[in-house]
Amino acid sequence: MSNQKNEVREFYNQFAYDVLLEDLKLPNRRQLEVIKLCKNFVHKKSRVLEIGCGIGIITKALASSVGEIKGLDISDKNIQIASKISSAKNISFYCINIIEDNLESLKNYDFVILADVIEHIPLDRHEELFEKIWDVTNENASVILTYPSPEYQVFLREKNPSALQIIDEVIQVNSILSSSQMNLRYFSYKSVFGNLNNYCHLVLTKTTKFVKKGKKYSFFNKIQFKLQSMTWRVQNLLAYRKLKNLRSRQA
């Protein structure tokens, strides 16, 4: 196991210079989609933990939208680079193996982000991973995950295996739900880099609560609904009258 750990760490130390630094030159569409997804859920007071933060590009992009964000990565080179390029006061970075290291200092987080990380953790260790995530988050926490779609992973394995990393699993949403014991909050296929449905966005939550009164509708929403109602009635009026007449004859 220790040999594999060292191999993985060395792989990502080299990956930092060979691949990740290139993302500082030009925006990466996949990362932009991740940032957009996260901003739909986090808020100004959120305490966020990013697992597998790489060189901190997503961490840095989210800093102004949250209260605190902490990036963790197995690669010490990634953490060194991330610490140099990110200067916001609410960001911190640590070289940590999320499954095997002691996480007692990490508590009560609102959100955990795994952006293209879950597929690089062996499937047989996913339950351990989510147990650790469960321990470091509060009762209302959510977990935001992005990963290559299973269809895309199968394609890469068959047609372009050199594009895969040292560990690159095929991830099924049902497997994540089973391993995490969390509730589904959001799921969507995403099309990135000109391909169709090659990434998945998934948000899990520890608890799902029923709220009797949700957010009030704005004036614009009310007007929009009235217009939709009028259009709906016009489109279905004839069918409604036919069914009503049919019911009268049957009676």
N, C-alpha and C positions, 0 to 999 in steps of 0.2 A: 504493500500500500504506500509506504514512504517513497519508493522509487517512482510510483505513478504521480504522487503529489509533487515531487521535484520536477518530473517531466512536464507536468501541467504548468507549474510556476515558470519554468524556463521558457516554455512555449509562449506564454503571455508576456513575459519580459521582452522577448524578441518581437512579438506581435505589436507591442507598443510602438516600436520604432519603424517596423516594416509597413504597418497598416494604419494604426490609429492616428499617428501624427499627420497623416494626409488629410484627415477630416478637419484639421485646423486651417487648411488652405481654402477649401470650398465646402459649402453646406452639404451634409449628407441627407438625402431625402428620407431615408429610413429614420434617422435621428430626429428630423423635423416632425415626422408623424408621431413619434414617441412623445416629444415635448408637447405637441398639441393635445394628445390624449391626456397626459398628466395634468395639464392646465385646466382641463374640463372637470377635474375632481379635487385637486388640492386648493387650499385657500391661504390667506395671508398669515394665519396662525398655525398652520400645519407643521407638525414635527415629522420629517421625512427621512427615511433610511433607504439609500440606494445600494443594492447589492450587485457587485460586478460593475462598478462605476467606470472602469477603464481609466482614461486620462481625464475624466471629469467634465466632458463636454455637456452632457445632459444635466449633470449636477449644477454646473455653472449657469446654464440657461434657465433653470428653475429657481435659482436663489432669490430673485426679486419677487417671486410669486408665493413664497412660503415663509414661515417663521424661522425654521431651522432645517438644514439638510446636511446629512452625514453620508459620505461615500465610502464604501468598503470594497476592497479588491484583493485578490489572492496574489497579485503581482506587485512587488515592491517598486519596480520601475514605473508602473502605471501611477502609483501613489506619489512618487517623486515628481513626475511630470504634472499630475493634477494639482498638486500643492503649489507649483510654480505658476500655473496659468490661471488659477482662481484666487482672487484676493478678497472676495466678499466676506464680511465679518461673520455671517451666519452659516458659512461652509466649513466643514472639517473633513479630513480624509485619514483613513487608517488601513494598514495592510493586515487583513484578517481573512481567515478561512471560515466562512459563515457556518459550516457544518461542524468543524472539528475544534475551533478555538472557543475559549471561554467568553461568553457574551454578557456577563453579569452587569457590566457598566452600561449596557444598552437596554433601556426600558421605556415603555409608555409611548411608543411611536404611533402616529395617526395613519401613516402610509408607508408601505414598503414598495419599492420599485425594482423590478428585475427586467431590464430592457435587453432583450436578446441574450439572456443568461441561462434561463431554465434548460435550454437544449444542450448546454455545455456542462451540465451536472448529470452524472449517471442516473438512469431511471430508478435503480434500486436504492438510491439515496434521497429520493424526493420526499419521502415521508419524514426523514430526519431533518431535511431542509425546512419543511413547513412546521415541524415541531419547534424549531429554533425561531422561526418567524412568529409563531403563536406566542412564544415566551417574551419577545421584545416589543410586542404591540399591545395597545389598549383594547378594551372590549368592543369598541366601535370601529376598529381599524379596517382598512382596505388594502389589498395587494394588487398592484398594477403590473401586469406581465405583457411583454410582446415577444414573439418568437416566429420563426419561419413556419408557414403552414405545413402540415404533414404531407400534403401533395407536392409542395415545393421541395421538401427534404428528400422525398423519394426520387423526384426528378434529378436532384443534384447527385444523389448516390449512384444513379444509373448513368447519367450523362456528363456530370462534371464533378467527380469526387475530389479533385484537387482544390475545389472551393470550400470544402468542409474543414473544420478545425479538429484539433486533437481528440476532442470528445464532441460529438454532434448527433444528438438523439432525435428521433422522430417523436414529436409531442402531440398527444391527443388531448382534447379538452376534457373528456371524461376521466382520463387518467389523472389530470391535475385536480379535478374536483374530488376524486377519490382520495388522493394523497393528502390534500390540504384539509379536508373535512370542513371546507368553507362554503359559503353560498355564492352563487353566480350573481354578479351585479351588472356586468356588461360583457358582450362578446361581439366581435365583428371581424370579418376577413378584410384585409387591406391590400390594395394594389400599389406596389412600389417599384421604382426603376423600370417602368414601362411594362411590367409583367402583371398578369391578372391573378388576384387572390394568392399572392405568394407570402403574405404575412398575416399573423393573427394578433389581435388586441383583445386582452382579457382582463377583467377587473373582478376580483373576489372580495367578499366582505365577511367579517366574523358574524355579524348579526344583520338581520333584515327586519326592520320594524314597520308596522302599519301606523300611518299618521292619518288621523281623522280629517284634519284640515290642512291641506297643503298650501303652497304658495298661491296668493291671490292672482287672478288673471289681470293683466294690464288692460287699459282702455283699448289699445290696438288689438289685443287678443280677442276681446269681446266683439269688436266690430268685425274682425276677420271671421269669427265663428258665425256671426249673424249672416254674413255673405255666403259662407259655406252652407249654412242651413237653407237659405233661399235657393241656392243652386241645387242642393240635394232634393228639395221638395219638387222643383220643376222637373228634374231628371226622373223622378220616381212617381210622379203624380198619376200618370196613366196606368202604370202597373198597380198602384194602390187601388184605383177605382175599379179595375178589372177584378181584382181579388175580392174587393168588398161586394161587388155585384154577384160574383160567384157564390160567396158565402150566403148572401141573401136568398139566392135561388135554392141552395141546398137546404136552407132552414125551412 
